[in-house]
Amino acid sequence: MAKEKNSIPTRIPKSMFDELDRALTKRFENKLISRKDFKMIEGMRLVGRMPEWKLALEKLKKVPKKENVRW
């Protein structure tokens, strides 16, 4: 079984998948994306363009592990 060269297997929680699906459906109904772009790959690309997402990733880089935090 050959895999595509650029495919990366990912697992996301079902709730996140459902929320992304609802958002894409809303974008499609408002004619902001075409039927061709109405897929999860486009949703992931749009999420990656959001400044809040980039800020969250930067914050994640700096947050220590839970075991290292002293109370």
C-alpha positions in Angstrom: 0.0 0.0 0.0 1.7 3.2 -1.2 1.1 6.4 0.6 1.1 9.8 -1.0 4.4 11.6 -0.6 2.9 14.7 1.2 0.3 12.9 3.4 0.7 13.1 7.1 -1.5 10.9 9.2 -3.2 13.0 11.9 -5.8 12.3 14.6 -8.0 15.0 16.0 -10.8 14.8 18.5 -14.2 14.2 17.1 -15.6 17.3 18.6 -12.9 19.4 16.8 -13.7 17.6 13.6 -17.4 18.4 14.0 -16.8 22.0 14.8 -14.6 22.4 11.7 -17.2 20.7 9.6 -20.0 23.0 10.8 -17.8 26.1 10.1 -17.0 24.8 6.6 -20.7 24.1 6.0 -21.6 27.7 7.1 -18.8 29.1 4.8 -20.2 27.1 1.9 -23.8 28.1 2.5 -22.7 31.8 2.6 -20.9 31.2 -0.7 -17.5 32.0 0.7 -16.0 28.8 -0.6 -16.8 26.6 -3.6 -17.8 23.0 -3.5 -14.3 22.1 -4.7 -12.9 23.8 -1.5 -15.5 22.2 0.8 -13.2 19.7 2.4 -11.2 19.2 5.6 -7.9 20.1 4.0 -9.2 23.5 3.1 -10.5 23.9 6.7 -7.1 23.1 8.1 -5.5 25.5 5.7 -7.9 28.3 6.8 -7.3 27.5 10.5 -3.5 27.7 9.9 -3.9 31.3 8.5 -5.6 32.6 11.6 -3.5 34.9 13.8 -5.1 33.5 17.0 -3.9 30.0 15.9 -0.4 31.2 15.4 -0.4 32.9 18.8 -1.7 29.7 20.5 1.1 27.7 18.9 3.7 30.2 20.1 2.3 30.0 23.6 2.3 26.2 23.5 6.1 26.3 22.7 6.7 28.1 26.0 4.3 26.4 28.4 6.2 23.9 30.7 5.0 20.4 31.3 2.5 20.0 34.1 5.0 18.1 36.2 7.4 21.0 36.1 5.0 23.6 37.4 5.4 24.2 41.2 2.5 25.4 43.2 
